[in-house]
Amino acid sequence: MFYELGSARITPASKKTIDNTLLPLLNSKPVSIELMSHTDSRGNDDFNMSLSQQRANSVVNYLVSKGISRSRLIAKGYGETRLVNRCSNGVDCSETEHKKNRRTEFRVISN
């Protein structure tokens, strides 16, 4: 699931990913999901940490709106601390490279 720059809004493409991947899993198995959200390196580090938490919370709220119990969902923002490429502070990167870091990943936690 990916985001626009500076936004925690879930895109239509990301909703489709959630609907096709997470919802069937959560509806068919008694598991919990940890949602780990990230930002690119642009912007203030503190802002990015807050934004990543807002992104994780957005996914939780979306899943709750689809009938999933909030108690089965863990939201954690990591800001820009877990970049997937070389695009750290001060490195010149393309928009495509930055976009790869603006993401939410999930991990299944068995109950």
Buried (B, 14 or more C-beta within 10 A) or exposed (E): BBBEEBEBEBEEEBBEBBEEEBBEEBEEEEEBBBBBBBBBBBBEEEBBBBBBBBBBBBBBBBBEEBEBEEEBBBBBBBBBEBBEEEBEEEEEBEEEBBBBBBBBBBEEEEE
